[in-house]
Amino acid sequence: MTQATAATARQTQPARNDTWLVQACLRLIAVAAITLAAGSAAAQLRTIPDDTKRGVIRHVQELMVSIDGQNVLLAPGGNIRDRNNFIIVPTALPRAGALVDYVLDMNGQVFRAWILSEEEALRPKKSPAAQ
């Protein structure tokens, strides 16, 4: 083999030392993309309807809760969402109670309730006349 042919052969073969670097870079890019996607999903604010009422909810027994001292049942299909927007059972409510925005169904039962984060609790409620 002449020197020219050997040099050409070396130039056409990919360097084996570079493949691990390329794979490492691709993995790093994938991890960064997943991290950014997860971070942006966590930063999304939930939408709580404007027609909700605000009160303090406590668990009484089974599907009965107390809102501002008045006992009400959780409606069939009703749910309570925690600060992370996960659905929780009434027994998972804090013993001291939690500030919520809630909606009652036509029977006066709790249909939806959202435990408020500190940021959400600071937002003023719109008055019914303003709607």
Secondary structure by P-SEA (a helix, b strand, c coil): ccaaaaaaaaaacccccaaaaaaaaaaaaaaaaaaaaaaaaaabbbbbbccbbbbbbbbccccbbbccccccccccccccccccccccccccccccbbbbbcccccccccccccccccccccbbbbccccc
